[in-house]
Amino acid sequence: MHTSIRFSALLWAMAVGFIFCTSAVAERRPNVIMIVTDDQGYGDLACHGHPFVKTPNLDRLHRESLRLTDFHVMPLCAPTRAALMTGRDPLRDGVWATVLGRSILPASTPTIADVFAANGYRTGMFGKWHLGDNAPARPRDKGFRHVFMHGGGGVGQTPDEWGNDYVDDTYRLDGEAIRTMGYCTDVWFAAASHFMKETKDQPFFVYLATNAPHSPFVPPPDLANAYRDIAGIDTMAAAFYAMIENIDTNLGKLLAQLEKENLARDTIVVFLTDNGTTMGNRAPGGFNAGMRGVKGNLYDGGHRVPCFIRWPGGGLPATKEGKDIGGLTIAQDLLPTLASLCGLSLKNHPVPLDGQDLGSILRGEKTIPDDRTSFVQFAQTDAPPSRGKAAVLSNRWRLVNSTELYDMKSDPGQKSNVAAEHPDIVASLKSSYDRWFDGLGDALSRDNPIHIGGAEEETRLNVMDLHTGGTPANLPWNQTMILKGPKVRGYWALETKQAGTYRIRCSRWPEESGMKLTDAPKDAMPWPIAKARLKLGEIERTIDLLPGDTYAEFDISLKTGLTRLQADFLDSEGREIGTAYYVGIRKR
């Protein structure tokens, strides 16, 4: 059932009336708001030199914050989000891509929300998750007691509610489909603001992750024409910058609310972006702060991003005037750092962390060690990343793909490969990398399975999480591609938590679309579906279908444990048409 919502105070008072962990605390700890934007690069802010984008509120936050000036994430969004949530190198948890089942957090790894919830914080997540749409990796499985989100990695992607287009969309409020009114970014900020207002008497941890300014480039209606006549930039770039200005406007409202509610002094605000820009190399109008590379790239332009940390009442130096903090830092550092600033112990944390506590550095008591080394690696493939295809970072050097060495002091634009002149530096960085890569263990050889049978609701698989053994070249990861109907083959990695009979429904279209298996709306490729074949471990079944069927239905008896599911549609002659794009599984 879809419900219309306008975020009334009464509705949100009910929505946030959930049960949370209540560890006793001696005194009020600071609130934390972590804001992460999508595909906005280091240069996409006026305070970093962009010639025309309007970001007055981000500029103000920059002025009032400690700024990590050599801060890095991963070049793709899901691996960065895994690093932020877990404090661990994302490859260690099997997250190295945005699709193909390689963006799903494992059950065994807790998150920053688990840490804060266990210490009496009310935890809320708003916007983009992109670390698993099913158990055990949903935000509500990972420490967030209140969740308002879209599906997948962006609005309009395959796991998202069918037909969402950035305005008046349907999102998920604690698992329930809720119809909203307004532009997506406005909706996320409004929801987070209501949550903070209703929970202001206890400390809160808010993760506010916008889908903007990621593609598709749909600007807010009131800013649709704002940048089209500037510097001759094209429509796509104009929309991108309008989306950033809208984020900035919403940030201004949030900061004003903190002041109005007397929360600013005791609230840590963290702002960062999830990877390099998608627009910095476009001409005219692109600006990338002199860096080489953009999103999806191992040069600094792909992974060096802004990171501002403001805490007016925390005793951090130069908060009103702002202060730059140099030295190599990385997304994995934020979990241990925020835990430290809030006085939360990680002594009994069940998994080792790769991030470092920067608390003493932010307080001006220490500086970042000159010999620190970090690693940036990803692969947009089902197969694991290859040894050596990475960036090895130190305070001074960057080793890219094992063969290119750049001196960041003299060559911040990474124009001159000096590997031949410094073989000792190359060898040392390679050695550090090899030790790190070898230490990943079996993380690169296992799947992170989706759980079935462990929750009361239906598991809703989609083709975005299909393991194909290849690349996402033909994978329909968004709804436009679903309409085109490309053929793809693969399996879903599953773990059955309870033995019993399971009802499995396979379809080309999501349930909420109301479409039949053979329906072909405008611009859609028709599928002459006549049969469905299901393979689940040793089990294989094929059934005939009727022209009016909306799904193929199987009842299968399963034991507990790991298994793989394949679901394919066939024509009347038994020839393969393609994998079912959507599969629902419920224990009977």
C-alpha positions, 0 to 999 in steps of 0.5 A, a space after each residue: 500500500 502506498 501512502 501519501 506523506 507531507 511530513 507533518 509533525 504528528 506523523 513524524 512523531 509517530 514514525 520516530 517512536 521506535 525502540 532503540 538501544 539505551 546504554 546509560 550515558 553520564 552526560 549528553 554526548 554530541 549529536 552527529 550529522 554526516 552529509 554525503 553527496 553523490 558524484 560531487 567532486 572536490 572542485 564542485 564548490 565555490 570555496 574550492 575555486 569553482 567559477 560559477 556554482 553557487 554554494 554559499 552555505 557550503 562555503 560557510 561550513 568550509 569557513 567554520 570547519 576543520 578541513 581535511 585537505 588530503 582526504 580520500 574515498 574510493 572512486 565509486 560510490 558503493 565502496 566509499 559507502 562501505 568504508 564510511 559505514 564500517 571503518 574498513 577497507 571495502 575490499 576486506 568486506 567484498 565491496 568493490 563495485 556498484 552492481 553484480 552482487 558486489 555492493 552488498 555488505 556482509 552480515 558479519 560486519 557492524 557499522 558506525 550506526 551499530 556503534 552509535 545505537 549501542 551507546 544510546 543514540 537514535 540513529 536515522 538514515 535518509 536517502 541513498 544506501 547502496 549497500 544492499 536492499 535485502 537482509 542482512 545488509 539493509 540499513 535497518 539490519 545495520 544499526 539504523 533504527 529509522 530509515 527513509 530511503 530509495 532503492 539501489 544506487 539512485 532514484 530510478 535504478 532497477 531496485 527503486 520503486 517503479 516510475 520514480 523520477 526525482 519529483 513526487 516519488 515513492 520511497 521506503 519509510 521503515 520498509 513501507 512504500 510512502 508517496 512523497 511530495 516534492 523534489 528528492 533532495 528537498 524530501 531527504 533534508 525535510 525528513 532528516 530535519 523532522 527526525 532531528 526535531 523530534 529526537 533533539 532531547 537525546 543524542 542522534 546520529 544522522 546519515 543524510 546521503 543525497 542521490 544528487 547530483 548523480 545522473 540522471 541529471 534532473 534539476 529541481 523545477 525552480 532551478 531548471 534554467 539557472 545555469 543554462 546561459 552561463 559560460 555556454 555549458 550544456 544542458 547536462 552540466 547545467 542540471 548538475 550544477 543546479 542540483 548542487 545549488 539545491 543541496 546547498 540551499 537545503 544545507 543552509 536550512 538544516 544549519 539554521 534549524 540547528 541554530 534555532 533549536 539550540 543544537 548547533 554548539 553540540 552537533 558535529 556536522 561532517 560533509 563529504 562527497 562519495 567520489 570524484 566529480 562527473 563533470 570536472 573534465 567537461 569543457 566549457 564549465 568543468 572545474 576539477 581544482 587542477 586534479 587529474 581524473 574524475 569518478 571511476 579513476 585511480 588518479 586523485 581526481 577520482 578519489 580526493 574529495 572535500 571533508 569538512 568537520 564542524 563542532 562549535 562546542 567541541 573545543 576544536 581549534 579555529 572552528 569559527 575561522 576554519 582551519 586546514 589539516 594536511 596529511 593523508 586521511 581516508 573515509 575509513 578514518 571517520 568511524 573511529 574518529 567520530 566514536 572518539 570525539 563522542 566518547 564511544 569505546 571501540 574496545 570490544 568492536 568485533 572486527 578490526 578497523 583499517 581507519 585511524 582515530 583522528 581525534 587528537 589530530 583534530 584537537 591540534 595535539 598531534 599531526 598525521 604521520 608522514 609515513 602513512 600509506 593507504 590504498 584505493 582499489 575497486 573494480 566494476 566487475 563480478 570478478 575480484 580486483 586484480 593485484 596491482 590495479 590500484 592507487 597506493 597513497 602516501 603523504 608525498 607519493 602516488 603509485 598508480 597501477 604499479 607503474 606510474 609514480 607521481 610526486 604530489 609536492 611538485 606535481 599535484 596534477 599528476 602529469 609526470 610519471 617519475 617511476 624511473 627516477 625513484 625505483 626505491 620509492 616504487 619498490 617500497 610502495 609496492 611492498 606495502 601494497 602487496 602486504 595489504 592485498 595478501 592480508 585481504 584473505 578470502 574476502 575476494 573469493 566469496 559472495 556476500 549472500 542475501 538472506 531468505 527466511 530470516 525475516 517476516 517480509 518478502 525478499 525482493 531480488 532484482 537483476 542489479 545484484 545478479 552475479 554474471 561473472 563479467 562486467 555490467 556492460 549489458 546489465 539492466 541496472 536502471 529502469 530505462 534499461 529494464 524497458 529495453 530488455 537486454 538478455 543477461 545470465 547469472 545467479 543470485 547468491 543466497 543463504 537460507 536461514 530457515 528450512 521449509 517451503 518457499 514460494 518464489 515468484 519470477 517476473 520481468 517487471 516489479 510487482 508495483 508496476 502491475 504489468 503482465 509478463 508479456 506486456 510491453 509499454 512504450 519504448 519496451 522490448 517485448 518478450 514472448 514469454 511462455 515458460 519459466 525455469 528455476 534452478 536452485 542448487 540441485 533443484 531444477 523446475 520448468 513450468 508453462 505460463 499463460 498469456 495473462 500471467 504477471 509472474 511465474 510461481 514455484 513452491 520449493 522445499 529448501 534446507 538451511 545454508 548457502 545456495 545459488 538461484 537462477 531464474 530464466 524465461 523461455 519462449 514456446 520452443 524452450 529457447 532462452 529469452 533472458 533472466 527474470 529481472 525481479 524475483 520475490 521469495 517468501 517462506 510459506 
